[in-house]
Amino acid sequence: MASSSLLRPASPSSLFQNPNTPKPKPKTLVSFPTIAASSLSSSSATNSAPAAAATSNHRAAHENIREEARRHVKSHNFSAKYVPFNAPPDSTESYSLDEIVYRSRSGGLLDVQHDMDALRQFDGNYWKTLFDSRVGKTTWPYGSGVWSKKEWVLPEIGSDDIVSAFEGNSNLFWAERFGKQFLGMNDLWVKHCGISHTGSFKDLGMTVLVSQVNRLRKMKRPVVGVGCASTGDTSAALSAYCASAGIPSIVFLPADKISMAQLVQPIANGAFVLSIDTDFDGCMQLIREVTAELPIYLANSLNSLRLEGQKTAAIEILQQFDWEVPDWVIVPGGNLGNIYAFYKGFKMCHELGLVDKIPRLVCAQAANANPLYLYYKNGWKDFKAVKANTTFASAIQIGDPVSVDRAVFALKNSNGIVEEATEEELMDAMAQADSTGMFICPHTGVALTALFKLRNSGVIGPNDRTVVVSTAHGLKFTQSKIDYHSKAIPDMACKFANPPVQVKADFGAVMDVLKGLLFAGVWGFVRSLDGRGLDPESLNVDQNQQCAMKGGEKHSYMSSGNTFHSAVAVIARQFEEYELIPFHCHNLNLILLGHHITKARDEEETTANGMHETGTWVLRRREKN
Ligand SMILES: *Cc1c(COP(=O)(O)O)cnc(C)c1O
């Protein structure tokens, strides 16, 4: 039976393969000849470079992109290791990335430290050219926005060990209308990191972590699985990357605190999902205890490997601006690893000569989970964890952020700011952004609220180039949008709600609704229904004029033949302020007629044109030149 075969591990491949051609190793990718061709085109920029992905040959027909990459292994002397985060200069404590270690000897955070002197053997232009040459290709593993910066991420991992979905390379969206309409801004950008494999920017870090775990397992290190506590997006990313590599994943989720879309992702990807009746902070505590006892690798952002991937979003922003540095970058913060990851990405570009400064960073928190905001407001004195209250920005509902020290470091060194957003503010900001064509998540609403506040106080200027980091896809958070637009959120005005209009399945009812909609701001509407009889109302031109003058309740003039001509001519003559423009006509004649009428001075001129078709005109106030 087809349905039961889906559940048997041995058989799913039969769904996709012709059973007559046994293929132990599917080579599906060889059917894309353009892959080799496009990677070839990058070789001029990279051939001379010792670290580059120079590809001098077309990929052979039997070869997949991993196999191709094996032929292009280059030796280099780049390296990275774990050191205690923000260690004093005389500290000698360090660990190989192949060790399983999450915290320093004193219990503090770790940081991945690159051999900057080795990287500095090449100048800024070299790195810019190298990174630019890899964008948008399918060369393994550089087609990924993360691994296109491999030398700066995990320089020593073999391409063969990398687990990637070619994440990153997300679009940087010019929020033209949102910026102009709501903020008076000219140069506002949204980095849509959530348009990604699992719908959040957590993919960027997870490809790095799971790749390193893959390497450890190949080195026969006893890692039986990878685990995380999550507010949703981390578990989705972890389970997808683990599934892709065939590594077991275990996720601890706070029951009823994440969206359905986020919950279903690890389930679908085959993770072992524990739904625990606590909040994120409770899950985090439990998994820390569990991973201390069992050979489960800890994938939380406490783990500094992930930040190496997350930081590439910052490098990508610079790259997308042709290595010009924006004035501001606003990031929503929960566990606070990411604000530091952005800092680190910018800082590396600065230190290695790709850019000459870094942007000012803003960390945006939900007021319901705002320990960093309170700390900042208190002049960075006496950090206190808080009990995080429920927030629509559920991925940042964290009261005791593990990376608080990293965040403080990033903000102090980037002349940064912390802002907060109430539930109403973040939901309104999200609705406003959506109304200009975006479809953002509530966390991005938090970041936009921070922008509103900093614009209103004049801290961010109208021409400042500003990037708002959008961290997850709006489709993961549809329930919050449904609640908002249904005005179903207690104590919230939902002032930008746009609920659907219930209407009977009846022509007249639908027309009434649509006329009410379409003629707000329009003064009149003329429709000729030639040969289909007259609308009695339209026969009285004076009455119509009055309606038009009032901008009134009646907007529609239905007529045909000469009566119609009289009506429009009189309207056109009486209301020079207004123009009558054809909206929809069935032949060119009528379109010409429509323009003609706008200039009409007398009836004869108008009626001279033939008029035997159906058409619709809109009477609209002339635009002043
Ligand atoms: C993880 C996450 C954040 C915050 O990142 P932190 O490093 O925890 O501060 C923001 N938005 C979304 C959607 C996330 O998944």
The ligand as a Gaussian input file, in Angstrom:
#p B3LYP/6-31G(d) Opt

LIG

0 1
 C       16.438000      33.963000      17.474000
 C       15.597000      35.030000      16.982000
 C       15.797000      36.377000      17.322000
 C       16.782000      36.881000      18.308000
 O       18.079000      36.404000      18.267000
 P       18.888000      36.309000      19.641000
 O       20.245000      35.924000      19.253000
 O       18.187000      35.270000      20.468000
 O       18.832000      37.640000      20.294000
 C       14.979000      37.315000      16.745000
 N       14.016000      36.974000      15.889000
 C       13.791000      35.691000      15.556000
 C       12.691000      35.392000      14.621000
 C       14.564000      34.681000      16.086000
 O       14.308000      33.419000      15.745000

